[in-house]
Amino acid sequence: MGDVYCSDCKRHTEVVFDHSAGDTVCSECGLVLESHSIDETSEWRTFANESGDNDPVRVGGPTNPLLADGGLSTVIAKPNGASGEFLSSSLGRWQNRGSNPDRGLIVAFKTIATMSDRLGLVATIKDRANEIYKKVEDQKSSRGRNQDALLAACLYIACRQEDKPRTVKEICSVANGATKKEIGRAKEYIVKQLGLEAGQSVEMGTIHAGDFMRRFCSNLGMNNQAVKAAQESVQKSEEFDIRRSPISIAAAVIYIITQLSDDKKPLRDISLATGVAEGTIRNSYKDLYPHLAKIIPNWYAKEEDLKNLCSP
């Protein structure tokens, strides 16, 4: 129901929409004000023959320029009911036997999407990883290599290039059994292949300790004030020549900040949250200790508080 101006009634009257015919009818005089109108609202009826299939989706996924057919090929689904089961299953078998040049790519892209979802990565990183894998696959030189390690390495490189780096341990946790060493070898291989294709070295992006700080602090449940202090401390630590990996420095800074707060975190918890060994955190803390007065913000801890920290 709605109010529309009726030319017969010479005023605005309530109208009725006949969705089956597409007509707009005046409720007072019965004049058809508009006919064959298009209903632009969503339609969620199901047209499936099987009674148990209530999926209203009747469209495929978005186009994928990385696939030969743009991702618009038809896939015969498995039957859910008895009606047409023999025909559908037979057609599905014949389709699987047919040569699909993109079959390997489709499986690889699905694996990358699963790993990205488990790590909570954005779509741009997933798309970049797909592009990297497509370039490597086009060179036809990756046969015989660990496929899971190769896909995990593509995701690792994509994270670096999109300035959202993840540690190798984090990537390894979703790599379907691939080890850190295998992922490392696959990463070196991909960088080499992409460099040969482009004729120049591949830009990987620089890793900073601050890139991991917010995520590590979130894993430990630190409050906003402690997180802010940790981020400022990490930025100031870059002014000093501390020859440790960014991840180790981030873990050591978190350890220092938590020791200066009322909510102290044991070293074991920090090690689990950051993926850095306890011994490595201690050694990084030892390197940072002489510079604490210049690294820790004055608003967070006074000089007396820094002196109360245990010496390495």
Secondary structure, 3 states (H helix, E strand, C coil): CEEEEECCCCEEEEEEEECCCCEEEECCCCCEEECCCCCCCCCCCCCCCCCCCCCCCCCCCCCCCCCCCCCCCCCCCCCCCCCCHHHHHHHHHHHHHCCCCCHHHHHHHHHHHHHHHHHCCCHHHHHHHHHHHHHHHHCCCCCCCCHHHHHHHHHHHHHHHCCCCCCHHHHHCCCCCCCHHHHHHHHHHHHHHHHHHHCCCCCCCCCCCHHHHHHHHHHHCCCHHHHHHHHHHHHHHCCCCCCCCHHHHHHHHHHHHHHCCCCCCCHHHHHHHHCCCHHHHHHHHHHHHHHHHHHCCCCCCCHHHHHCCCCC
